[in-house]
Amino acid sequence: MRNIYQVIRRPIITEKSAALAEVGSKYAFEVDVKANKTEIKDAVQKLFNVRVTSVHTMVVHGKTKRFGSGFAEHSNWKKALVTLASGEKIDFFSNQ
């Protein structure tokens, strides 16, 4: 098993993810491409001390961008949408 900091790269903080967190206690994370759902669930539970009920994952394909006369493609990355048990909450912006 990998380190929890290798599984979870960063939280994804957007307007849509903030709305999901308030309404349905769902949080979005960028995770390692090779991580599976059980590794993600265990990492979130250990890192934030919460109970996770479900994990949905998706691979976000990298976009092709133009650089001068050539093209470059960004890497694919994996996004996980984690649903917490009722009453659970993660506060990313606390001072503790």
N, C-alpha and C positions, 0 to 999 in steps of 0.2 A: 504494500500500500504506500502511496505517495504522501508527502507532506501536505497538510491542508492549504498551505500557502502556494503550493504548486498547482493544486486543483482549482482553487478560486483565484482568478487574476485580479478582478476589480468589480465593484458594483457598477451597474449601468444606471446613471441618474439622468432621467429625462422627464419631461412633463407627463408623458404617457406612463412611465414606470412609477412616478410619484402618485398619479391618480389610482393606479392599480394597488399600490401599497395602502392607500387610505381606504379604498372601498373593499377590496378583497383580501388584504394582507398577502399580496403577491409581490415578490421582489425579483429583479432581474440582475444576473451576474454574467460577466464574461469569464468563461472557464476554459481549462485546457481542452484541446481538441480530442485528446485520447481519454478524457475522463468519462466514466459512465454515471448513471443516475444514482447508484448507491454510494459511490465515492463523493458525489456532489452533496447528497443528503447528509452523510456523515460529517463532511467538512463544514457545512453551514451550521449543523447542530453543535459541533465542538467550538467553532469560532465565535458564534453569537449567543450560545447558550439558549437556544429556542428549540421547539419541536416542529419538525417538518412533516407535512402530510403528503405532499406530492411534488414531483419534479418533472418538468417538461423541458426537453432540450431541442435545439435546432442549430443547424450549421448555416452560418451567414456567409454567403459566397463573396469573395473579394471582387471589388469593382476594377474595371480596366480604366486606367487614367492615361491621358496624353501628356508626355513630357517632351517638348520640342518637336522634333520630327519623328519620334518613336513613341511606343506605347509601353506601359508597365502595368502589371497586375498586382493588386494588393492581395495579401494572404487571406485564406479562408479562416474564420474563427467561429467558436461555438458559444452560443448563448443559452443560459439556463433560466427558466422561470420557476421560482421556488414558491410554493404555497405553504404558509405556516398554519399551525393549529389556531383555532379561534381564541382570541385574547392575547396572542403572541404578537410582538412587534420588534422591529429592528430600527434603532435610531442611529443613522450614519453621522449626524451632525451634533452629537452631544460632546461636552467638554471633558468627559471622563476618559 
